[in-house]
Amino acid sequence: WWRARLATRALFYPVKRESSRMARVTEKAWKARSNSPADGGDGDNEVAATDGSMDDLEADETEDLFADVSDAISRFKPVLLAALARDADAYDSIASGKIDDDQLLLAGEVAILMETGNILPNWDLVTRGALVECLMKNKIVSAMSVARWALAENGDDSATKIQAHWWKYVSLAFLHALRQACSSFEASKTDLGGGIGMIIDDSQNADEDPAETAVLRLDEALESTVPILRYVTERACQILAASSSEKKIPLEGADVVEGMKRLLRAILFHFYSIILGGTTGGSVLTASNVQKGFASMDADGEKLAA
């Protein structure tokens, strides 16, 4: 996936440049403080700590880096997808028929996310999450690929490369999938086919059964999100089985267990805020309907763990 990785690296170069600039400025400020007389230093290196290029000392206050990068992602989306397609074709020509096309596409999307993750440090969760969300909104990567990247799906049971705070990225992917499912459901109600919509008289909508509409919306949401939940649960069990120890729980195992707890709470919150808390389904459906929906689609923990 060298073409896709190279295109991603070039696309996000301004982000990496700004991150490096902030790291240099922070380091110089720390050195200046540690050498100041107030902190026990002699003050001789205080001036040297401020040496450097003007780019390290000054930044354009009118510049909005994330807005610029978001605009660049939408404009250069065809370039990134073309690079991804070329890499997929190259792999398919070498190993034709050995891997499913959907799995091949997922692997390419994971490669893009891996390159994106390498641009920023692990502690910069806000910027990392914003870039991942922007990639999903522009349909460059899918919610499933975000889950695979966060849980370091690389063909083995290794948990050494799981993303820090992985459950936050999966929660973000889950939220994106939920919103997409609701948008598709609403669009299907007014779509005549072929992408042509029409305005429907409100008097016809008044005849709709709110309970039936809420159930249909929930079914649509479950179909989009259950595969992600199923994968995450199976992957978590896979990691725990590979890192089991008789004496103590490994750090990666504890991270997975705690992350699953936080993720499940976040998932139920997303369902409540988007599906259960909506004007249509708020007074009809409850969290019990969501849990029963998971169980009916073989996404409950006991079945997956078995």
N, C-alpha and C positions, 0 to 999 in steps of 0.2 A: 504493500500500500504506500509506496514511496511517493507517488504522484499526489495522492490525497493528503499525505502528511506534509509534503512540501507546500502545497497550496494553502493548507491550514496555517502553517507557520508564517507564510508570507502575509496572509490575511490578518493575523493577530500580532504582527510585529509591533505596531504602535502600542499595544497593551504591554508587551514584554519590555519595550523601551521605557515606558513610564514606570513599570514596576522596578526596573533596574535603577532608574533615576531616584525613585523614592528610597530605595535601599541605600544608595550612596549618600543621599542627603541625611538620612537617619543616622548612618554610621558616623558621618562627619560631625553632626550635632552631638552625638554621644561622646565622641573623642574630645570635642571642645569643652563639654561640661566636665568630663573627668579630669581635664588638665587645668581647669579654672582654679584660682586661689581659694574660692569659696569651698571647693570640694577637696582642698588639700594639695592641689597641683601648684606648679610654679608659674603657670600661665604662659610659658615659652611657646607651647605648641598650639595655643588657642587660635592664633592667626592662621597657622598652617592648616588647621582643620577646616577652614573655610575656603581654602584654595580649590580650584577646579573650574570647569567650564561653566558658562552662564546657564547652560541647560540644567545643571545640577542645582543652581541657586534660585532660578526664577522659572516660573511656569505661567503660561497665559491663562489668566483668570476667566477669560471668556470662552476658553476651549472646553468642550464637553466631550471627553474621550469616549465614553460609552455610547453617546448618541452618534458620534462619528463611526464607531465600530459597528453599531447596529445597522446604520445605513449602508456601510460597506458590505456587510453580510448579505443583505438583500440584493445589492447590486452585483456582487460577485458570486452569487449562488450558482448560476449556470457553470461558471468556471470550476467551482468545487465539485459539483455533481459530475461534470465531464471527466475530471481527474479520477473521481471514484469509479465511474463506468469503465475507463481505460484500464485501471488496475484490476477491476473485476474480470474484464475480458482477458487480460493477460493471465490471470490465475486460472480462469476457466479453460483456456487453451492448453495449459500445462496439465491440469488435473480435471479433465472433462468428465462430468458425471459422478465425481467423487464427493461432491458437496452440493446440497440443495441451494438453489438460487437465492431464496430468502435468507438462509443462513450465511451465504456469501455476502449479501448486502449488509446484514447485521455486523459481520466481521469488519467490513469497511467502515461502517459508521462508528464502531468501537475504536478503530484506528484514529479516526478524526478526533474523537473525544479524548483519547490518550494523548494526542499531540496538543490538544487544547489544555489538558491538565498539566502538561510539562511546561507550559508557558508561565504559569503562576504558581507561587508556593502554596502548600497545603493549607496554611492558616488563612489565606485570603478567600474565605468561603463566599463572601458577598459577590465579588467579581467573578469568581468561578461559576457560581450559581447563575449569575446574570448571563454569562456567555452561553452556558448550557441551555438555559431557557430560550435565548434568542435563536440558537441553532434549531431547537424543536419548533419554535413558532414559524420559522422559515422552511420547515419540513426538510431540513438537511439530515437530521438524525431523528430517530423515533424514540418513543418513551421506553420501549424494550431495550434498545441499544444503550440508553443511559443506565438502566438497571444492570445490564451486563458489565458495563464499564465500571460502575461504582463497586460492584462485587468481584471485580478482577476475574471475569470469565475468560480463561486462556487455555481451556482444554484439559486442565488438571485440577487437583483439589487444593492447590496452594492458596493460602490466605495472606501471604506476605505483602501483596500489592493492593489490598483492599483500600479504597479511598477513605481518608479520614472523614468522619461524620458521613459515612456512605448513605445512611438512611435519609439524610436531608436531600440528597440528590434523587434518590428513589421516590421520596415524597413529592418532589418537584415534578418528576416524570409522571407520577400517578395523578397529580392535579392537572397536568397538561392533558393527559388522556381523558380524564373526566370532562374537562371543558370541551375538548374536541367531540366527544360523544354527544354531549348536550347540543352543541352547535349543529352536528349532523342530524340529530333528531328533529330539531326545530326546522331545519332546512327541508327535510323530507316531507314535512307536513304541507309545504306550499310549493313543492317542486312538481312540475308537470312532466318532467323527463327531458333529457337532453340539456340539463342545466338551465331551463327556462322556468321562471317562477311567475306567480300571479298574485294579485291582491285578493284576499278572500273576505267576504262580508263578515263582519263581527257577529252578526246574528247567527251564522252557521257555527261559529266557534262556541257560542253560548250553549248549543245543544250537546257539546262533547261532555262525556262523563269524566269528571276530574280524577276519580279513582283509577279509571282505565288508563288515562293519559299518564298519570304518575307511575303506574306499573310499567307501562311501555318505556317511559324514560329511564326507569331503574334498570330494566332489562338491557337497554342499549348501553347504559353505563357499565353494567356488569360484564357484558361481552367484550368491552374495550379494556377493562382494567383487570379482570380475573387472570388472564394470561401473565400479566406482570406479577401479581401476587403469588401465583403458582410458581413461577420461576424463582422469585426471591426466597420463598419458603424452601423449595427444593435445594437451592444453592446454599442456603444457610445450613440445612441439615447435612449437605455434602461437606461443607467446611468443618462443621463440628465433628463429623465422623472421622475426618482425616486428621484432626488436631486433638483427638481425645487423649487424655492422660489419666493414669490411675491416681496420681498424687495431687495434682492441682489442675485448675482450668487454665489453659494457655491464654495469653492476652488477646490473641485474635478471636478465640472462642468467646471470651467475655464481651468483646466488642460486638460480635455478631448477635449474641443473646440480648444485650442491652439495646442494640440498634433495632432489633425486631420488635421489642416492646414499644419503643418510641415510634417506629414506623406504623404499627397497627393503630396506635392512638391517633396519629396524623391522618391515616386513611379514613378512619371513622369520622374524624372532624371534616375532612374534605367532602365525604358523602353527605354529612349533615348540612354543611354550608351551601352546597351546590344542588343536591338532589332533595334531601329531606326538608331543608329550610326554604325551598322555593315556594312561590305563590301557588303552584299547582299541587305539589306533593307534600307540602308542609303539614297539613292537617290529616293526611291520609296514611302516609308511610312512617315507619319508625325504624330505629336501628336494628330491631329484630328482623325486619324485612331484608335489610342488607346482609345480616349474618346468615339468614336462611338462603339468600341468593348465593352467597359464597359456598355454602354446603351443597346446594343443588347442582353447582357447577364443579364439584370435586375440588374445591379450594379451601377446605377446612384443614386445620393443622394435623389432626390425627390421621386422615387419609394420606396426606402428602408425606408425613413422617414415616408411615408404614411402607 
